[in-house]
Amino acid sequence: MAFKAPAPSASSAASSSKLTLATPLISSFRPSKVFSTPDYISAPASPSAPPHHFTSLSFDDAGSHCVTSSTDESIHLYDTRTGRHQKVLHSKKYGVDLVTFTHRSSTVLYASTKGDDTIRYHSLHDNRYIQYFRGHEKRVTILQMNPVDDTFLSGAVDESVKVWDLRSPTPQGSTPIHGHPCLSYDPSGQVFALSISERRSILLYDARKFSDSPFLTISMDDDAYLSRFSMPPRQPVITSLSFSPSSSSGHLLVGTAGDQHYVVDSYSGAYAWRLVGHKGLETIQRRPADEEEEKSSPSSKPSAASLAESGSSGQELTWTPDGKYVLAGSADGSILVWQIPDKDTQPQSAPGEMGRSSPEKMATLHPAARLEGHAGPVRALGFSPRTALLASAGDALAFWLPTNTEGTRTGSV
């Protein structure tokens, strides 16, 4: 299949047909350009070592570029307008993970994987470091840019969360936590969510009052459903948080390493939907010690720290730009698509004290579509914020385009 690029930016979108994302259109997505691992990622130094793979990906604000990180300690830049690989940069001394664009298409942030736990602010244009952000004492497992300014959040397995400004190497705020954190800004950049898997809770903070207590706590309790599969119920590890791009919906996506993801109402703390039908990535991230523990105790689960250390970043989930669909990669290589109902049809599970609602009233959503064509587990997934382009990464990187009609191949969303 020849690669035909989507509209490159908002400025050129006026000359392209606008697309309304609907289930038939998303169901027609197929890999249009594949960057296979042997051609773009080096082989392991030892023949007995597992093969390298892509670990994270990020689109710039215009959706015209995509950047990836991989376990061979390299950063790759792609032009999504042409489907071409532009350049590769190496970080052999410190490793690289969680690469993410800032608000400039020429600069990225990424986490170190060895040497130290510094966050690096890097120029793709001339391959130089602009700033170093030091302060974490163990591996950084989450980086989140503020959607409206140059601040960002970081969390690490040293059980700390920090807020930074790109212009300063010193943290603007820091707080200790008891557990492994996941973080996400809401579309306004004024609120951020913090999950602590060990506490099975999500805390919502005013981003301008980082040191204050959370204004809402959502307790994640799905024991009634999970007890169908094991007893005691095996609670999945929370690996990601993501607010819907549609700020009016108030939906917050809670990704896990298991076979369930969740959507909750960030305004009230009420449960909304349980997403099922995929195979969680914890099945490919288990270490031998985890497997032995599970044999002896079926209700056990991998620790959040072990998942973080093995690279389970939770990046296999993404919203569509309109916030109407959630896409998630599966360990079996498929990509599942769930259509999220409008807020008017949200289950009425009124929250109680501290944002707790009745999990028995949470509705289970099954996939509206399943996309096939990605080779191996889908470890990272991203939807271009401006165009009808999907990217999936793992053992290979693939760009996906809708193919049901020729006219839809060049549309913007």
Steps between C-alpha positions, in 0.01 A plus 500: 500500500648834399526763771285804428549759767217661694460874513819628667367774720205712599602767247467263209190332637281758334589352162422144618173339585416497869440154638253395764645203680245220501525127559496402129782745427717390794430135414654562158842603639782287361881520525613723214867530591698257717847560642625154592729457799804347322519797263471775760611351832833333560527135600581411865868469588445146625326237284325370812355842590137579404461705181472876530164672452336841497389617846322834452379743236377858487342733242582870491218752545444531124503126444760541226778314681524187712787408729575160655737349756629145498688258721815531288531852654404690187254777409337494157326792327240453224320739267136392502420711192724287282525184709878527502756430768694826547778431746627287786675629813673287762516521878732208573644645819170562680239301308164641393134443575170691518600738221244779461481818296493837671290767325772532237542235232879528530533420873414203720520382858605150592587291804831327565514124544856466632789705638274736690132592525522840335228625264652642182373789287639435154517684168428274203616768260866510603517196735592686818373514855321822592434428869538229764235438766657328799327396821356152463697225671355204308374435152246750362191315378269782387544836324205729424522835321248765601274546193500881525844608625860387551459326833501123534453228758721201577458196720749231596534173687672698776140577601511868416319737265655824379385798292753679277531795266704454182682825575635387838699194612349520848164336582217747549343259746548151637299266714570153639242229444463145618490293185561505125352812335320562172422859396289696253405863437145590403457692167505836682831427673346620827429158649710188515417148608731275700435130541665274755440139404595365842226714658249431219419868484515805272569843644404822318703816571486866409819539295548853637498367858730202467577477871134506608291193567305348210153646447357161398597139570356222286525152651542228237321189620388239250513194725146387418589460133856377545391232748345317205850409386693444823442495871615713663447740208820590317509879467695607187788744530412853382752597231359818343259791533367710214235772496268509200594771245137608524510717810121510527475125554712489814601144418821358642645180351665268751728250329616181668746222429215250518202411285288798608525873448261754655338834420391712797331837539767742621239757607307281740729202552226265383588183315399496137621208288716192521678425168563132427595280205877550481790301644696704754869563454583360843502160329811597303667705774520232766843403624579136592455588867155644427399185313608276787310717746184482290522120481507482878236769549259559209367819659844665506600772254825650374611792713471849355873543543583183302266605219660843489850361494409266213363784289125466544430871466129475425549671165295238319182707554386815322191714440391614155529880468123546545494295821232266367713186469767326703755278325720254683770261392487137602767243580376293204581780252147623439372852566162527671263793445229599748239765426448705816132598544399861539491641849119500488503120482759453776392250767350673801728383780486789741826542691510481872760622744836597347388429145415135563217359288333166465711273275201268456342769279803531275411392147725268302588616149609253235705606196321665210784396268820299495793599277741232382836540331751596770777242543550404865369667819393864467710680763426860395213659312431855387237682293611811316335806661425658161461230239354154447826322572563231761844378610573172678836387632653188650705252303448739205356848442195534275308799368132424440259679265130449425448316174126472451499776237779687324354828614547423866871436465592868490249640746560685824297437814 
